[in-house]
Amino acid sequence: MTKQTRYEEKIERIRAGGYRKGDFMIADAKDADLSGGILTTGQRRDGAGRVIGNRSRQEFLAEIRALVRQDVVDIMLASTSNIEALGEEGVFAGSRVMPAFRANDTTDVWGIVRGGRYRETPSLPFRATDLALAGAGLCLYSVTFNNDAAADMRTLEAYRAFRADARAAGKAHFLEVFNPNIDLGFSAAETGMYVNDCIVRTLAGLTRGERPEFLKVAYNGPAALEELAAHDSSVVVGVLGGGQGTHLDTFELVSQAERFGARLALFGRKINMAEHQPAFVAWMRAVADGDATPRDAVRGYHADLQKRGLSPDRSIDDDLVISEDVLKAEAHPGR
């Protein structure tokens, strides 16, 4: 029997060891309103693609509708309120795109609030959403470990309470594990090892029915990702996008994530800040499927912008630069 969404088909195949070309999943993380406020909807653009202000919530929802209609992303993640609004419109009715909502917003994700200082102290758990009222069957729960016994214990206790509530509400969840939000004096490699151990230790106390559908983690380099992905074949690993960066950063991250064992990319700002989001997502799909190199994708995307009469935010030369250090060592060779 055909599953309702591509996500359901793909995750079942991946868990069964049948991962194949086209199964890498792309999730659009349009849940930034839970991390900040007015500015998180992104940039309003004129007919030529030039930035002329900030999007309203209604314009932000219009961007989501367009991506769902495009039918390239596998998961559309948004805040509880926005998933409710889209669901009431019937946006996901008959769609192959899986809707999901962010179930919690830890204090370290509040850092986009203008003037906010929340990231200066260890993350604290917080959850506003009533799971019984939320309008999708899949949700995201995030945790942050900071090598602080008291803070990390509160985080784990809150996650335990969430799992009980999720079971009662009939919600499945995936687990986002952020890198520490305070400086622990770790190198990038040590951060990856620390986070990996925290994840495995957390999952060890869970029965099969409590486990997350998949993980969402920062890309801490190929060694850390390969270690986590290879440790337990029953755990599906995805990578989060982080900052905006260049478009080559985005396509390289998709390519490296897939190559080193991740099976999902869950990107927020990297998609939301693009000059034309559907075209951008289409090139992400091409890279994930091995139909384009990251550099070819940058060139193809810029060509698409030119065809649409849209001005790029960066010149193509500037966009063909990798700005994120973690990506440089394994960058795809090319002109």
N, C-alpha and C positions, 0 to 999 in steps of 0.2 A: 504494500500500500504506500502511495506517495505521501511523504511527510508534508506538513503545512508550510514549512519554511526551509530555505536552503541550509540555514544553520542546523536544524535538526537532522537533515540528511548528512551533512558533512561531519558533524560531531560524532554521529553514530559510526560512520565509516572510519574516522580517525581512531576512535576508541577500539575498533575491531582490528586495527592494524592495516587497514586498507587505504591509507592516505595516498592520494594520487594528484596529478596535475589538475589545478582548478579547485582543489579542496582547501587551500589556504584561505582563511576567512578575513574579511575586512570589516571592522566595526567603526562607525562614526560616533565618536564620544561627544555628543552635543549636550553635555550635562554641566557646562561651565558656570551656569547661573548659580549653582550650589557652591562654587568656589569663590565667587566675587559678587559683582552686582551689575550695574549699568553697562560697563564696558565689555562684559564677557560675551555679549551677542556678536561682537565683531564689527567690521567696518562696512558702512554703507558706501556703495559705489555708484557713479553715474553711468550713462550709457556707453562711455568709453572705458569703463573699468577704473576710473580714477577715484581715490578715496575722498569722500565729501562729508564724512561724519560717522556717527555710530548707528548701527541698526537698532530699530525698535524691537520689542518682543515679537510683534506681528511679522516683521520682516525676517526675523530669525526663524520663526515657524515656517515661513514661506520657503526658506532655504532647505529646511528639513523635508517639507513636502516634495520639493523638486528631486531630492536625492532618493526618497522612497519611490517616486514614480520612475526614476531612472533605472532602479532595480539592479544595481551593481553591488552596493554594500550588502553584507549578510546580516548585520545587527545595527539597529539604530538605538543608541543609548541617549536618554535625555532625563531631565529632572521629572519628578513625580507629577508636578503640575503641568508640564508641557506634554508628557505622554498622555495625561488625561485629556488635554485639549485636542490633541491629534486623534486620540481614540474616539472622542465624541463626534469628530468630523468624519470618521470612517476611513481615515488615511491608511490604516493597516488592514482594512477589510479585504480579504482575498489576496493580500500581498505576500510575496515570498521573503520579505524582509522581516526579521524578528525584532519586535519592539522590546526594550528593556529600560528599567528606571534605576537611578542611583538611590539605594536604600539608606545610605548614611553619608554624613559629611564631617569627617574628622577635622579637628581644629587646624591641622597643618595645611589643609586645602583651602582655608579661608584667606590665604595670603594675598590673593588678587584684590581684596577689598582695599580701596584707596586709603592709605594711612594705616592699614592694618599691620600689627606686629606679631601676629599669631604664630608665625613660623620660628620665632626666636626662642620658644620654649617647647619641650617635648609634646608630641601629639597627644590630644585627649579625645576619647571617643564621644560621638554625639550622633543621634538619629532623630530626625523630626518626623519622618514618614511613618504613617500607620499602615503596616503591610496589608492589613485586611481591606483597606480602602483603595490601595494602589491598583492601577488598571492594566498591568501586564504580568505575565507569568514568570518572567525572568528579571532578576535584579542584580545590581552590583553592590558588593559590600567591600569597603576598603579598610586596611589596617596599616599602621606604621610602627615599626619597632625601633627603639632608640637606645638599646643597651642600658636601660634604666628599669630596674626590677619593678618599682612601684607603678610607673607609667605603663610598662608593657603588661603587667598583670591586669590593670584596668582595661587595657585594650583587649586582652584575651577573654576577660569576663564578659565584656560587652558583646564580643563576637559569639560567645556561648549563648547569651540571652537572645541575640538576633536569630541564631539557628533554630531555637525553639519556636520563636515567633514565626519564622519563615515556614517551618513545617506546619504549624497550625493554620497559616494563611494559604497553604498550598503553593508557595513560591519556591522556585529554584533560584540559585544564586551563583555568581562567579566572584572570585576573590581577587581583589587588587591589593598587592603588597608594595607599598612605596619604599624607596630608599629612606634611610633615616633623615629626618628634617633638621637635625642639629649636627654639628661637626663632631664626629667621634674620633677624628684623627686617623681614619682609615684611608688607605689608597683606594683607587677605583676597583682594583682586583679584590682587595680585602672587603670592600663593601659588597661586592657580588657574592663572596663566600659567606659573609655574615647573613645576608638576606636569604640565600639559599638554605642555610641551616635553620633559620627561623621558620621558613615555610615548611620544611620537612618535619620539624619538631611540632609545629602547629597541627599539621594534617595527621600526625601519628595518633593523636588522641580522638580522632573522629571515626565514627562508624561509616560504612559505605553510603548510607542514606543521608548523612549529614555533609558529605564532602561537596566542595564546590564543583560546578560543571567544568570550569577551567580556571586558569590563573591569568592574571594581568600583572606583569612586572616590568620594571625599568630594564632597559638593555644595558647591562654592565660589561659588555664585551662578549666575544665568542666563547671564551673558556667558561664563564659563569653560566651562559645560556645552555651550552652543550651539557654541562654537568647536571643542571636542573632537569633538562629535557630527557636525559639518558637515565636518570636515577630511578624513575618509576614510570613505566609505559602507560599506566592507567591515568596519569596526570597530564592533561593537555595544557600547554604553556602558550601564553600570548604576551606580546610586548606592548607597552604604552609608548606614546609618542614624545612626551616631554615638551620642550619649547618649540617655537615655530621653525627656526633655522632657515636654511635655503631649501629649495625644492629638491636639490640633489641629496641633501640630508634625508629628506623623507623617503625618496626612492631607494637610497642606499640602506636605510634602516629596514624597509620592507624586504629587500633582497637578502641582507645579512640575517635578519630574523628567520626567514624561511630556510636559509642555507644551514643555520646552526641549530635547528630543531624546534623553533616556534611554529605554531600552526594558526596564529591569529595576529593581526595588528590592530590595535585599538587606539586611534589617533583623534585628538581633539583640535588643538590649535593648528596643527599642520594642515588640516582640511578646512577648518573654519576661516582661516586667514587667506586661503587661496583666492586668486582673482576670479576663477570660475570653478566652483566646487565640483560639479558633475564631470567636467573634463579632467580635472585633477584626479578624481577617484578612478576614472576609467584608465588613466595611466598607471595608477597604483595597482590596479587589477592586472594590467599587462606585465608589470614587473614581477608581481607575485606568481604569475603563471609561467614566467620564463619566456614571455613573448617579446620582451624589450629589456635592454640593459638600463640601469639607472640613468646613465648619461643620455642614452637614446630617448628615454622618457622625458627628460628635461627638454630636449630639443623638440620632441613631438608636442609636448604641452605648450611650449612657446609658439609653435606653429599654429596650434589650435587657437590660442589667444589672438594671434594675428588675423586668422580667418574670421574671427568674430569681431574684429575691430576693437579689441580690448588692449589697454596699455598694461604691460607687466610691471610689477612693483620693483623688479630688479632687471638689469640687463642680462642677457643670456650668459655672458661671460661670468658675471657675478653669481648667477644661479648655478653655474657648473663648478662651484667651489664647495668643498665639504668644510663646514664650520664646527662640527661637533667632534671633539677629539676621539671619542670612543669608536667612531666609525672609520677613522683614517687608516688604521693598520690593515684592515681587510677590505678596503674600498675596491670596487670592481674596476679593473684596468680599462682604459679607453682613451680615445682622443679627447 
